[in-house]
Amino acid sequence: MKEYKILYEGELKVGMSGSVSKRITEEDVETFAKVTVDYNPMHMDQEFAESTQFHKRIAHGMLSAGMISACLGTKMPGPGAIYLNQSLRFDKPVYFGDVLVATVTVEKIDQKAHFQIATLSTVVTNQNGDKVTEGEAQIMPAKKD
């Protein structure tokens, strides 16, 4: 089995953060549409999108949300964490070619009877530093056997 960097329950601390980054491509949007069957013309039809307030196609907001999930599952706290919930606000559109950075930061850790719940701020910015997506997630860190 491959070795993974995992922060287990008890190792996670307030203030810890992790990030993932990706350039969003037209192919990403087309693949996402195929997987989710979300063929909204805002994402798929250039002529339609030109007639809107954005004047061109935009990426699905859930692509940026998916990057938050990737960050939680691979960087902070990493594999084994259970994603419990997420609030999201889509602040700005994401265009093809934008480079997004999803960052999660531990804000609070609550000890329950048999497990912990960590609350994390979740922010996705573009190459200009503009927030495109933000919210809050709760996860249950992995436990060592």
N, C-alpha and C positions, 0 to 999 in steps of 0.2 A: 504494500500500500504506500502511496505517496505521502510524504510528510507535509503537513500544513501548519501554518502559523495560526494558532488559536489562542485567544484570550478566554480563559475559563472563568466561571463564577469565582469571585474572590480576587481575581487578578485585574478586573475592570475597575477603573477609577474615574471619578468626575474630572472632566477636562481632557481626557484622552480623545484623539480624533484620528480619522483615516480618510483617504480620498482615492477616487478613481477618475480617470480622464479618458475622453474619447472624442474624435471628430465625427460629427453626424453626417452621413452621406445619403444620397438619394436611394441607394441600394438598401441602407438600413431601414428607411421608411417603407420601401416596397416590401421588404421581408417582414417587417412588423405588421403591415396590413395583411399579408398572407397568413401569418400565424394567428392574428386576432380577428380576422375578417372585418376590420375597421377600414373600409374604403371611402371614408368621408372625402368628398372632392377637395376639401381644404388641403388635404395631404397628397392627393393623387392626380388632380386635374389642373394643369397649369392655367388653362383658359378660365376656368371657374375661379381659381385663386386670384387671378389678376383683377377680377371684378370685386374683390373684397377689400377690407381695410388693410390687409397685409400686403397686397399687390403681388404676391407670389406664394408658392406652396410653402407650408410650414410642416415641421415634424410633429408627430403625435406627442402630446404632453406626457403620455405614459412612457415614452422612451426615456425621458429624463428621470421619471419615477423609477424605471427599471434600473437605472444607474445607481440610484440610492440602494435598491435591493442588492445589487452587485457589490456595493461597498460594504454593506452590513454582512454579507455572506462570505466575503473574501478578505476584507481588510480590518474592519472594526465592528464587532469583535471577531468575526471570521467564521469558518466552518463550524457547524454544530449549533450556532445560535438559532433560536426560533423567533421568527418575525411575527409579532402579535398584532400590531396595528400601525396605521400610518395616517396622518392628516396631511393634506397637500393643498398648496395654492400655486396656480400657474400664473406667474407675474408678467412674463414676456414671452413672445414667440421664439421658437428655435428654428433657424433656417439651415438649409444644407450648407455644409462647410463650417458651421459653428463648432468650436471646440468647447466641450462641456467638462466641468469638473464637479463631481458630486462629493460633498464632504459631510461626514457625520461626526457629531461631537457628543460625548456623554455628558448629560446635564444633571442626571439624578439616578441614584440606585436605591431601590426599595427592597428590603429583605422581607420575604414572606416566610411562612412556616417551613417550607421545604425547597424554596428556590428564590432567586432574585429576579426582579424586573428592572431593566435599565431603560430610562427615557433619554432619547438622543435628539438633538436638533439636526435637521436634514436640510442642506442647502445645495442647490445646483446653480453654478454660475457659468456664463459664457466667456469667451476669450477677452471680452472688454471688462470683465469683473461684474457684469450686471447679473442680478439674481433672476433666473428664469423660473425656478421652482423652489419652494421652501415649505417646510412643515416640521412635523415631530413624529418620531417613531418610538415604539416600545418593543423591546426584545427580551427574550429570556436567554442569558448566556449559557453556553455549553457547560455541563458538569463533568468533572472527572469521575470515573467509576470508583 
